[in-house]
Amino acid sequence: MYVLVKDGAVERYPFYLSDLKKAHPNTSFPSSLSDEQLAVFNVFRVYGAAEPPYDHATQVLEYPAPVYDAATNRWTQTSYVRDKTVEELQAAALRVKDEIISSTQRRLDEFAQTRKYDGILSLCTYATSTVPKFQQEGQYGVNARDATWAKLYEMLAEVEAGQRPVPSGYADIEDELPALEWPA
């Protein structure tokens, strides 16, 4: 990553070599540019600093513009940790909830597809079939679907009530959902 500097101050960051080539379309650049060649265009390599530890669920790592360190003669990318805002926490929780719901639906659909149904909806329509095999499979699909969604919404209600931690994703709750196995 690079920084474009003007009069000792950051003009643009991040700055890419493609940006340099666009800014100077009539210049032929070698395939690899040295730091000295970049400096002619006021472009400098940015060196990363160690990333501090932080809690991804409740905090954000911010990257302000790089700073020049005269002792090392380098531009260095620093970072700092801040707590997520209420809005960011709510948006993250909503994304996780949406991911859990879509993964649960996919799980049900994939289960139904093991018997060549299009998905769980298709399977459930066979609960009223006049063909005994399809009727039994359809009724099992209805029962499995109902039990799965009832359990999922029970868990989500517990999260909203503060009775259980917010899951970080579908993997955190998948094992608690009812097993999907065709009866023998």
C-alpha positions as CSV (number, residue, x, y, z in Angstrom):
1,M,0.0,0.0,0.0
2,Y,1.2,3.5,-0.8
3,V,0.5,7.1,0.2
4,L,0.5,10.2,-2.0
5,V,2.0,13.1,-0.2
6,K,1.8,16.8,-1.0
7,D,3.8,19.4,1.0
8,G,4.6,16.8,3.7
9,A,0.9,16.0,4.3
10,V,-1.2,13.0,3.2
11,E,-3.1,13.9,0.0
12,R,-4.5,10.5,-0.8
13,Y,-4.5,7.2,1.1
14,P,-4.7,4.5,0.2
15,F,-2.9,5.1,-3.1
16,Y,-2.1,2.3,-5.5
17,L,0.4,1.9,-8.3
18,S,-2.6,1.8,-10.7
19,D,-3.5,5.3,-9.5
20,L,0.1,6.5,-10.2
21,K,-0.1,5.1,-13.8
22,K,-3.5,6.7,-14.4
23,A,-2.2,10.0,-13.1
24,H,0.7,9.8,-15.5
25,P,-0.6,8.0,-18.7
26,N,2.3,9.2,-20.8
27,T,5.0,7.8,-18.5
28,S,6.4,4.3,-19.1
29,F,6.9,2.6,-15.7
30,P,9.2,-0.4,-15.1
31,S,7.4,-3.5,-13.8
32,S,8.9,-2.9,-10.4
33,L,9.4,0.5,-8.9
34,S,11.9,1.3,-6.2
35,D,11.2,3.6,-3.3
36,E,13.5,6.2,-4.9
37,Q,11.5,6.0,-8.2
38,L,8.2,6.4,-6.3
39,A,9.5,9.3,-4.3
40,V,9.9,11.3,-7.6
41,F,6.1,11.2,-7.8
42,N,5.6,11.9,-4.1
43,V,4.4,8.4,-3.6
44,F,5.7,6.4,-0.6
45,R,5.4,2.8,0.6
46,V,3.4,2.5,3.8
47,Y,4.7,0.0,6.3
48,G,2.2,-1.7,8.6
49,A,2.4,-1.7,12.4
50,A,1.4,-4.6,14.6
51,E,-2.3,-4.9,14.9
52,P,-3.6,-4.6,18.5
53,P,-5.8,-7.4,19.8
54,Y,-9.5,-6.6,19.9
55,D,-12.9,-8.2,20.2
56,H,-14.4,-8.4,16.7
57,A,-17.9,-8.7,18.1
58,T,-17.9,-5.5,20.1
59,Q,-15.0,-3.4,18.7
60,V,-13.6,-2.1,15.4
61,L,-10.1,-1.6,14.3
62,E,-9.7,1.8,12.7
63,Y,-6.9,2.8,10.3
64,P,-6.2,6.6,10.2
65,A,-4.0,8.1,7.6
66,P,-0.4,6.9,7.9
67,V,2.2,9.0,9.7
68,Y,5.7,9.9,8.8
69,D,8.4,8.6,11.2
70,A,11.5,10.7,10.8
71,A,13.6,8.3,12.8
72,T,13.0,5.5,10.4
73,N,12.4,7.7,7.3
74,R,9.1,5.7,6.7
75,W,5.4,6.2,6.5
76,T,3.7,3.9,8.9
77,Q,0.1,2.7,9.1
78,T,-1.1,2.9,12.7
79,S,-4.4,1.6,14.0
80,Y,-6.5,1.9,17.1
81,V,-9.4,0.1,18.6
82,R,-12.8,1.7,19.3
83,D,-16.0,0.2,20.6
84,K,-18.7,-0.4,18.1
85,T,-21.6,2.1,18.1
86,V,-25.0,1.0,19.1
87,E,-26.0,1.2,15.4
88,E,-23.0,-1.0,14.4
89,L,-23.8,-3.6,17.0
90,Q,-27.5,-3.7,15.9
91,A,-26.5,-3.9,12.2
92,A,-24.1,-6.8,13.0
93,A,-26.7,-8.6,15.1
94,L,-29.2,-8.2,12.2
95,R,-26.7,-9.6,9.7
96,V,-26.0,-12.6,11.9
97,K,-29.8,-13.2,12.4
98,D,-30.3,-13.0,8.6
99,E,-27.4,-15.4,8.0
100,I,-28.8,-17.8,10.6
101,I,-32.3,-17.7,9.1
102,S,-31.1,-18.2,5.5
103,S,-28.8,-21.1,6.6
104,T,-31.6,-22.7,8.5
105,Q,-33.8,-22.5,5.3
106,R,-30.9,-23.9,3.2
107,R,-30.6,-26.8,5.7
108,L,-34.3,-27.7,5.4
109,D,-34.2,-27.4,1.6
110,E,-31.0,-29.5,1.3
111,F,-32.7,-32.2,3.5
112,A,-35.7,-32.3,1.3
113,Q,-33.5,-32.5,-1.8
114,T,-32.0,-35.8,-0.4
115,R,-35.3,-37.4,-1.6
116,K,-35.4,-35.4,-4.8
117,Y,-37.9,-32.8,-3.7
118,D,-37.2,-29.2,-4.9
119,G,-37.0,-28.0,-1.4
120,I,-38.8,-28.1,2.0
121,L,-41.9,-26.2,0.6
122,S,-42.2,-28.8,-2.2
123,L,-41.8,-31.7,0.3
124,C,-44.5,-30.2,2.6
125,T,-47.1,-30.0,-0.2
126,Y,-47.0,-33.8,-0.4
127,A,-48.5,-34.1,3.1
128,T,-51.9,-34.3,1.5
129,S,-50.9,-36.6,-1.3
130,T,-53.0,-39.7,-2.1
131,V,-49.8,-41.7,-2.6
132,P,-49.0,-43.1,0.9
133,K,-45.1,-42.9,0.5
134,F,-45.3,-39.2,-0.6
135,Q,-47.9,-38.4,2.1
136,Q,-45.7,-39.9,4.8
137,E,-42.6,-38.0,3.6
138,G,-44.6,-34.8,3.2
139,Q,-46.0,-35.1,6.7
140,Y,-42.5,-35.8,8.0
141,G,-41.3,-32.6,6.2
142,V,-44.1,-30.6,7.8
143,N,-43.1,-31.9,11.2
144,A,-39.4,-31.3,10.7
145,R,-40.0,-27.8,9.3
146,D,-42.2,-26.8,12.2
147,A,-39.9,-28.2,14.8
148,T,-36.9,-26.5,13.3
149,W,-38.4,-23.1,13.0
150,A,-40.0,-23.3,16.4
151,K,-36.7,-24.1,18.0
152,L,-34.8,-21.4,16.0
153,Y,-37.3,-18.7,17.0
154,E,-37.2,-19.9,20.6
155,M,-33.4,-19.4,20.5
156,L,-33.7,-16.0,18.8
157,A,-36.2,-14.9,21.5
158,E,-33.8,-16.0,24.2
159,V,-31.0,-13.9,22.6
160,E,-33.4,-10.8,22.4
161,A,-34.3,-11.3,26.0
162,G,-30.7,-11.4,27.0
163,Q,-31.0,-15.0,28.2
164,R,-28.3,-16.3,25.9
165,P,-25.3,-14.7,24.1
166,V,-25.7,-13.4,20.6
167,P,-24.4,-16.1,18.3
168,S,-21.5,-15.2,16.0
169,G,-23.1,-17.3,13.2
170,Y,-25.1,-20.3,12.2
171,A,-22.4,-22.8,13.4
172,D,-23.1,-21.6,17.0
173,I,-26.7,-22.8,16.9
174,E,-26.9,-25.5,14.3
175,D,-26.3,-28.4,16.8
176,E,-29.3,-27.3,18.8
177,L,-31.7,-27.6,15.9
178,P,-33.7,-30.8,15.6
179,A,-32.0,-33.6,13.7
180,L,-33.1,-34.1,10.2
181,E,-33.2,-37.8,9.5
182,W,-35.6,-39.7,7.4
183,P,-37.5,-42.3,9.4
184,A,-36.5,-45.9,8.6
